């Protein structure tokens, strides 16, 4: 018990926390707003950082993945309700979302290995 108290105290003192998005009770109009925000952010990011690219197929997978992740996260922060929780908080996800999270982590690791040069 003492270790748990020290851990929570340390997390509070160091302000170590993470953000979770509260998506369970969202209405369709909020999802539409989120979707439109992702589309506009992605278009703006690509136009700003890669103006000479005429189609998405000309962009490397790594750069496209970075643009998509950045657009989704920024849109989620602006459009979806969120909450700051401690690093010890464990969120329960539906099984479908758990699979998507696992695939996302796998793709992140794969892209890192493919784009990192080794001696």
C-alpha positions in Angstrom: 0.0 0.0 0.0 2.8 2.4 0.8 4.4 1.8 -2.6 1.1 2.7 -4.3 0.8 5.9 -2.3 4.3 6.9 -3.1 3.7 6.2 -6.8 0.6 8.4 -6.8 2.4 11.1 -4.9 5.3 11.0 -7.4 3.0 11.1 -10.4 1.2 14.1 -8.9 4.4 15.9 -8.0 6.0 15.3 -11.4 2.7 16.0 -13.2 3.0 12.7 -15.0 -0.3 12.1 -16.7 -1.8 11.2 -20.0 -4.8 12.1 -22.0 -7.7 9.8 -22.7 -10.6 10.5 -25.1 -14.2 10.0 -23.9 -15.7 8.6 -27.0 -18.3 6.2 -25.6 -21.4 8.5 -25.5 -20.6 10.8 -28.5 -23.4 11.9 -30.8 -23.1 11.5 -34.6 -22.6 15.3 -35.2 -19.5 15.2 -33.0 -18.1 12.3 -35.0 -18.9 14.2 -38.2 -17.1 17.3 -36.9 -14.1 15.1 -36.0 -14.1 13.5 -39.4 -14.2 16.8 -41.2 -11.5 18.2 -38.9 -9.2 15.2 -39.8 -9.8 15.7 -43.5 -9.1 19.5 -43.4 -6.0 19.1 -41.2 -4.6 16.4 -43.4 -5.1 18.5 -46.5 -3.6 21.5 -44.8 -0.6 19.5 -43.5 0.1 18.0 -46.9 -0.3 21.4 -48.7 2.0 23.1 -46.2 4.8 20.5 -45.8 4.6 18.8 -49.2 3.2 21.3 -51.7 5.0 19.7 -54.7 3.3 16.3 -54.2 0.5 15.9 -56.7 -1.0 12.7 -55.3 -0.8 10.7 -52.1 0.9 7.8 -53.9 3.9 9.9 -54.5 4.5 10.4 -50.8 6.5 7.9 -48.8 4.5 5.6 -46.5 6.4 6.9 -43.5 5.6 10.6 -44.2 2.0 9.8 -45.1 1.6 7.8 -41.8 3.1 10.7 -39.8 0.7 13.2 -41.5 -2.3 11.0 -40.8 -1.4 10.4 -37.1 -0.7 14.1 -36.6 -4.1 15.0 -38.2 -6.0 12.5 -36.1 -4.5 13.5 -32.8 -4.9 17.2 -33.4 -8.5 16.7 -34.5 -9.3 14.5 -31.5 -7.9 17.2 -29.1 -10.0 19.9 -30.8 -13.2 17.9 -31.4 -13.6 15.1 -28.8 -14.0 15.4 -25.1 -10.9 14.3 -23.1 -9.7 13.8 -19.6 -6.2 13.9 -18.1 -5.5 10.8 -15.9 -2.5 9.4 -14.1 -0.1 7.0 -15.9 -1.4 4.2 -13.6 -5.0 4.5 -15.0 -5.9 1.4 -17.1 -8.7 2.1 -19.6 -10.9 -0.8 -20.8 -11.3 -0.8 -24.6 -13.9 -2.8 -26.7 -12.3 -5.9 -28.3 -12.5 -4.3 -31.8 -10.7 -1.2 -30.7 -8.1 -3.3 -28.9 -7.3 -5.0 -32.2 -7.0 -1.7 -34.0 -4.6 -0.4 -31.3 -2.5 -3.5 -31.6 -2.3 -3.1 -35.4 -1.4 0.6 -35.0 1.4 -0.3 -32.6 2.7 -3.0 -34.9 2.7 -0.6 -37.9 4.5 2.0 -35.8 7.3 -0.5 -34.9 7.4 -1.9 -38.5 7.8 1.6 -40.0 10.4 2.5 -37.5 12.4 -0.6 -38.3 12.0 -0.1 -42.1 13.1 3.6 -41.9 15.9 3.3 -39.4 19.2 2.7 -41.0 21.4 0.1 -39.4 25.2 -0.1 -39.7 
